[in-house]
Amino acid sequence: MKEFNIRNWPAALLNLVIAASLGGTVLTVTIA
């Protein structure tokens, strides 16, 4: 299980970055 988590860590981080980026874009557009 630990191995699985470590292996998926880069993908999970990438998903988090993409989600944050999209969320920030939506927030900026909404404010603007």
C-alpha positions in Angstrom: 0.0 0.0 0.0 2.8 2.4 0.9 4.6 1.5 -2.4 1.4 2.3 -4.3 1.1 5.7 -2.6 4.7 6.6 -3.3 4.3 5.5 -7.0 1.2 7.6 -7.4 2.6 10.7 -5.6 3.8 12.6 -8.7 0.4 12.1 -10.4 -1.4 13.2 -7.3 0.7 16.3 -7.0 0.2 17.1 -10.6 -3.6 16.7 -10.2 -3.4 19.0 -7.2 -1.4 21.7 -9.1 -3.8 21.5 -12.1 -6.8 21.8 -9.8 -5.3 24.7 -8.0 -4.4 26.4 -11.3 -7.9 25.9 -12.7 -9.5 27.1 -9.4 -7.2 30.2 -9.4 -8.2 30.9 -13.0 -11.9 30.6 -12.3 -11.5 32.8 -9.2 -9.6 35.4 -11.1 -12.2 35.5 -13.9 -15.0 35.7 -11.4 -13.4 38.6 -9.6 -12.5 40.4 -12.8 
